[in-house]
Amino acid sequence: MPIVPLLQITDELNLPRNTYQDLVDYMVKELDEAAELLPLDHESQDYGRATKGACLALKSRILLYAASPLYNGGGIGSLSDLTR
């Protein structure tokens, strides 16, 4: 894991936001990597911890919402949405 340097007072903090698609792609990539490492189920002492199934379920929910017309070219954040 790369070591991230601490921010300094002179560092630029006004960074541009990533796009919605960038966020979805990042979360899906991270969930795919986590699913490879997680077990299918846990022993009783580890009840409640994340499993491969929970990871893939979260991934499916993210992809479902990303495919929604609200985010998929549905004019999210436009003033015309408020007047309907």
C-alpha positions as CSV (number, residue, x, y, z in Angstrom):
1,M,0.0,0.0,0.0
2,P,1.5,3.4,-1.0
3,I,2.2,5.8,1.8
4,V,0.2,9.0,1.4
5,P,2.1,12.1,2.5
6,L,0.4,14.5,5.0
7,L,-1.1,17.7,3.7
8,Q,0.9,20.9,4.2
9,I,-0.6,24.3,4.8
10,T,0.7,25.4,1.4
11,D,-1.0,22.5,-0.5
12,E,-3.8,23.3,-2.9
13,L,-7.0,22.1,-1.3
14,N,-9.5,23.4,-3.9
15,L,-9.4,20.3,-6.1
16,P,-12.0,19.7,-8.8
17,R,-14.7,17.1,-8.0
18,N,-14.6,13.7,-9.7
19,T,-17.5,12.9,-12.0
20,Y,-20.3,10.6,-10.9
21,Q,-19.0,7.9,-13.4
22,D,-15.6,8.1,-11.8
23,L,-17.0,7.5,-8.4
24,V,-19.1,4.5,-9.6
25,D,-16.1,3.0,-11.4
26,Y,-13.9,3.5,-8.3
27,M,-16.4,1.9,-5.9
28,V,-17.0,-1.1,-8.3
29,K,-13.3,-1.6,-8.7
30,E,-12.7,-1.6,-4.9
31,L,-15.6,-3.9,-4.3
32,D,-14.4,-6.4,-6.9
33,E,-11.0,-6.4,-5.2
34,A,-12.5,-6.8,-1.7
35,A,-14.8,-9.6,-2.9
36,E,-11.8,-11.6,-4.1
37,L,-10.3,-11.5,-0.5
38,L,-13.5,-12.0,1.5
39,P,-14.8,-15.5,2.5
40,L,-18.2,-16.7,1.5
41,D,-19.2,-17.0,5.2
42,H,-17.6,-16.7,8.7
43,E,-17.5,-18.8,11.7
44,S,-19.8,-17.9,14.6
45,Q,-17.3,-15.7,16.4
46,D,-17.0,-13.5,13.3
47,Y,-20.8,-13.1,12.8
48,G,-21.7,-9.8,11.3
49,R,-18.5,-9.2,9.4
50,A,-18.4,-8.5,5.7
51,T,-18.6,-11.5,3.4
52,K,-18.2,-11.9,-0.4
53,G,-22.0,-11.9,-0.8
54,A,-22.4,-8.7,1.1
55,C,-19.7,-7.1,-1.0
56,L,-21.3,-8.2,-4.3
57,A,-24.7,-7.1,-3.0
58,L,-23.4,-3.6,-2.4
59,K,-21.9,-3.6,-5.9
60,S,-25.2,-4.6,-7.5
61,R,-27.0,-1.8,-5.6
62,I,-24.4,0.8,-6.7
63,L,-24.7,-0.4,-10.4
64,L,-28.5,-0.4,-10.1
65,Y,-28.6,3.2,-8.9
66,A,-26.0,4.3,-11.5
67,A,-28.3,2.9,-14.2
68,S,-31.3,4.8,-13.0
69,P,-32.7,7.6,-15.2
70,L,-32.1,10.0,-12.4
71,Y,-28.4,9.7,-12.8
72,N,-28.2,8.3,-16.3
73,G,-28.8,11.5,-18.3
74,G,-31.9,12.4,-16.3
75,G,-30.9,16.0,-15.7
76,I,-29.9,15.6,-12.1
77,G,-29.6,19.0,-10.5
78,S,-31.3,21.0,-13.1
79,L,-33.9,23.6,-12.3
80,S,-36.5,22.0,-14.6
81,D,-36.6,19.0,-12.2
82,L,-38.0,21.4,-9.5
83,T,-40.8,22.7,-11.6
84,R,-42.4,19.3,-12.4
